[in-house]
């Protein structure tokens, strides 16, 4: 994957995360799981950049 593709994936994930965070029906537990998942995805994307 090139950097442009990784950047696009990152921005797509950020947009989805903001929609989820803004949803009042989402529990604090779900937000914590989302944060963990996004952290894992970020780490994997960084490895792909190397």
C-alpha positions in Angstrom: 0.0 0.0 0.0 1.2 3.5 -0.7 1.0 6.4 1.7 -1.9 8.0 -0.1 -4.0 4.8 0.4 -3.0 4.6 4.1 -3.9 8.3 4.6 -7.3 7.7 3.0 -7.9 4.7 5.3 -6.9 6.8 8.3 -9.3 9.6 7.4 -12.1 7.2 6.7 -11.6 5.6 10.2 -11.6 9.0 11.8 -14.9 10.0 10.2 -16.5 6.7 11.3 -15.2 7.1 14.8 -16.6 10.6 15.1 -20.0 9.4 14.0 -19.9 6.6 16.6 -18.7 8.9 19.3 -21.5 11.4 18.5 -24.2 8.7 18.8 -25.9 9.0 22.2 -27.0 5.3 22.0 -23.3 4.1 22.2 -22.2 3.0 25.6 -19.0 4.0 27.4 -17.9 0.4 27.1 -18.4 0.4 23.4 -16.4 3.6 23.1 -13.6 2.0 25.1 -13.6 -1.0 22.7 -13.6 1.4 19.8 -10.5 3.2 21.2 -8.7 -0.1 21.6 -9.5 -1.2 18.1 -8.5 2.1 16.6 -5.2 1.9 18.5 -4.5 -1.6 17.1 -5.4 -0.4 13.6 -3.1 2.6 13.9 -0.2 0.3 15.0 -0.8 -2.0 12.1 -0.9 0.9 9.6 2.3 2.3 11.0 4.0 -1.1 10.4 2.7 -1.0 6.8 4.4 2.3 6.2 7.8 0.9 7.0 
